[in-house]
Amino acid sequence: EVTIGTGGTATSVEVTFATAFVNAPICVAQSDTDIVPFKCVTTTLKVTISATLAFTAGSILHVITRGWE
């Protein structure tokens, strides 16, 4: 779960994994407060969630990643 803070007009957020995956996992993201299309892109080290509009401060994103090791 990622909560968007205040200040600025971010349209993307990155979450870094504590341990790198061998292969990039799949990703699904959903917001509690914004009805905005999201795009999830993963690498072996992080997931980047981008929106077509700026995130609203206080928005909560639920992020699910699943890797195959």
Secondary structure per residue as TSV (DSSP state, phi and psi in degrees):
chain	resnum	aa	ss	phi	psi
A	1	E	-	360.0	131.2
A	2	V	E	-122.4	129.2
A	3	T	E	-106.6	127.4
A	4	I	-	-77.7	128.3
A	5	G	-	-82.6	-171.1
A	6	T	S	-100.0	163.5
A	7	G	S	91.7	120.6
A	8	G	S	86.6	178.8
A	9	T	-	-131.2	65.7
A	10	A	-	-64.2	137.3
A	11	T	S	-112.6	0.9
A	12	S	E	-149.6	156.0
A	13	V	E	-140.1	142.5
A	14	E	E	-115.9	138.4
A	15	V	E	-120.9	122.3
A	16	T	E	-93.4	135.8
A	17	F	-	-77.7	144.2
A	18	A	S	-65.7	-36.4
A	19	T	S	-129.8	132.2
A	20	A	-	-67.0	142.9
A	21	F	-	-81.3	157.0
A	22	V	S	-71.8	-42.3
A	23	N	S	-121.9	149.6
A	24	A	-	-63.1	129.4
A	25	P	-	-77.4	167.9
A	26	I	E	-83.0	163.0
A	27	C	E	-142.7	142.4
A	28	V	E	-133.9	134.2
A	29	A	E	-131.9	143.1
A	30	Q	E	-143.7	145.3
A	31	S	E	-108.2	144.4
A	32	D	S	-77.5	-32.4
A	33	T	S	-114.4	-23.4
A	34	D	-	-110.5	140.8
A	35	I	-	-105.8	83.6
A	36	V	-	-136.3	136.2
A	37	P	-	-62.7	135.2
A	38	F	E	-114.7	152.6
A	39	K	E	-128.3	127.3
A	40	C	E	-106.2	130.7
A	41	V	E	-129.1	128.5
A	42	T	E	-117.3	151.4
A	43	T	-	-125.3	-175.0
A	44	T	S	-71.6	-14.0
A	45	L	S	-110.3	-20.7
A	46	K	E	-160.7	167.6
A	47	V	E	-121.5	134.9
A	48	T	E	-115.0	125.8
A	49	I	E	-112.0	121.3
A	50	S	E	-117.4	148.2
A	51	A	E	-123.1	155.3
A	52	T	S	-74.9	-20.8
A	53	L	S	-125.7	165.1
A	54	A	-	-65.5	142.7
A	55	F	-	-67.7	146.7
A	56	T	-	-86.5	136.5
A	57	A	T	-55.0	134.5
A	58	G	T	89.5	-5.9
A	59	S	-	-61.3	143.8
A	60	I	E	-114.4	124.6
A	61	L	E	-106.9	131.3
A	62	H	E	-99.8	121.4
A	63	V	E	-118.6	127.0
A	64	I	E	-118.8	125.8
A	65	T	E	-122.7	146.3
A	66	R	E	-141.5	123.7
A	67	G	-	-113.8	157.3
A	68	W	-	-113.0	113.8
A	69	E	-	-111.4	360.0
